[in-house]
Amino acid sequence: MIPYGRQAISDQDVEAVVDVLRSDFLTQGPAVERFEREMAAYCGAHDAVAVCNATAALHLACLALGLGPGDRLWTSPNTFVASANCGLYCGADVDFVDIDPRTYNMSVPALRKKLELARAERRLPKVLVPVHFAGQACDMGEIRRLADEYGFSIVEDASHAVGGEYAGHKIGDGTWADITIFSFHPVKIITTGEGGMALTNSPELAERLRLLRSHGVTRDPAQMTGPADGQWYYQQVALGFNYRMTDLQAALGCSQLSRLDDFVERRTQLAQRYGELLADLPLTLPWQDPAAKSAWHLFVVHCQQTAERGRVFNALRAAGVGANVHYIPVHTQPHYQRLGFRQGQFPEAEHYYHGAISLPLFPLMTEADQDYVVEVLRKALAS
Ligand SMILES: *Cc1c(COP(=O)(O)O)cnc(C)c1O
């Protein structure tokens, strides 16, 4: 089976992890600090806080921004459930903004319309989570303008977009978002096995993220309610979690980060090649915003006849091509249906879902692998 995504682990990656195994620190220690420093420098962010996965990073980001019961978080229905669940973890209400049928990202006109209505009803969101679907950035300039006008914070879910760019800025440099979230799951652009990160230019938010990452416990006298009892002293000053990343993971992260640009370049080459090889087929290929430089987490083709998706998908799988579907709209999941969401509520996301297929795309994919995927797809569409 050719998988839809797969990690690329080198001997250098293996050595980096083994070195940590022989060192004094296994859990959060100097390698985590180094990974945070190197990632912040790569992106041009002031601060980076590494955690155990991107879901934890989304949760901490919402908490750091003060999201709680009675507040609202809005995100895209075309995402993994974690982008919405983080709002529910905080006791907030979650709602969705339908997607743009061309980019599959959150639609800015739909967002503007929903904000106007929400202002009239005094139901404005506190946090917006735009998701850079497949690695292509949302229209962040416009979303920032709306954030300033309506007074909400932006947590960009850049799980797909590590190494990508928007308007000449690296994703994560904090030009538009208050907090940027990365995932280092093995199918993503770089991996730490499990892992995530929150980047921000706000020292206050960074301090809050660090505190909540480790139980809300501090050894910093400046954060305590009174003088320390002695050198052993620590205080729990908030209700935090154990969301730490291990040094084993961070060492892998540093080693992978040194090849991030190569990974994005290879993904881009393969995506361009898919574009050429599939140009004559009755499929909609991913449209690219000239303002964005995608990290190409996914290559999604859209079947123009919806009835075809199941048949084509089954033919790919039967021939050993690990196609996948990203995403089943979050509001159609039973958990969200129980919260009151209905089929038909976000029609663009639903229409997109019914035709979407993610083709295999990962740095170690060969051109022969790709030719095979294209041949199987071509036959399936012709039959
Ligand atoms: C992978 C992913 C997540 C969750 O990442 P984890 O590191 O597995 O917790 C969140 N949002 C999106 C868009 C993702 O693709």
The ligand as an SDF file (V2000), in Angstrom:
LIG
                    3D

 15 15  0  0  0  0  0  0  0  0999 V2000
   -3.3260   16.7820   12.8600 C   0  0  0  0  0  0  0  0  0  0  0  0
   -4.2240   17.9280   13.1340 C   0  0  0  0  0  0  0  0  0  0  0  0
   -4.5470   18.3390   14.4400 C   0  0  0  0  0  0  0  0  0  0  0  0
   -4.1740   17.5560   15.6600 C   0  0  0  0  0  0  0  0  0  0  0  0
   -2.8360   17.3100   15.7340 O   0  0  0  0  0  0  0  0  0  0  0  0
   -2.2500   16.3270   16.8590 P   0  0  0  0  0  0  0  0  0  0  0  0
   -0.8130   16.7200   16.9240 O   0  0  0  0  0  0  0  0  0  0  0  0
   -2.4680   14.9420   16.3290 O   0  0  0  0  0  0  0  0  0  0  0  0
   -2.9880   16.5670   18.1240 O   0  0  0  0  0  0  0  0  0  0  0  0
   -5.2860   19.4880   14.5910 C   0  0  0  0  0  0  0  0  0  0  0  0
   -5.7240   20.1950   13.5470 N   0  0  0  0  0  0  0  0  0  0  0  0
   -5.4710   19.8100   12.2720 C   0  0  0  0  0  0  0  0  0  0  0  0
   -5.9700   20.6510   11.1470 C   0  0  0  0  0  0  0  0  0  0  0  0
   -4.7220   18.6590   12.0350 C   0  0  0  0  0  0  0  0  0  0  0  0
   -4.4930   18.2730   10.7720 O   0  0  0  0  0  0  0  0  0  0  0  0
  1  2  1  0
  2  3  1  0
  2 14  2  0
  3  4  1  0
  3 10  2  0
  4  5  1  0
  5  6  1  0
  6  7  2  0
  6  8  1  0
  6  9  1  0
 10 11  1  0
 11 12  2  0
 12 13  1  0
 12 14  1  0
 14 15  1  0
M  END
$$$$
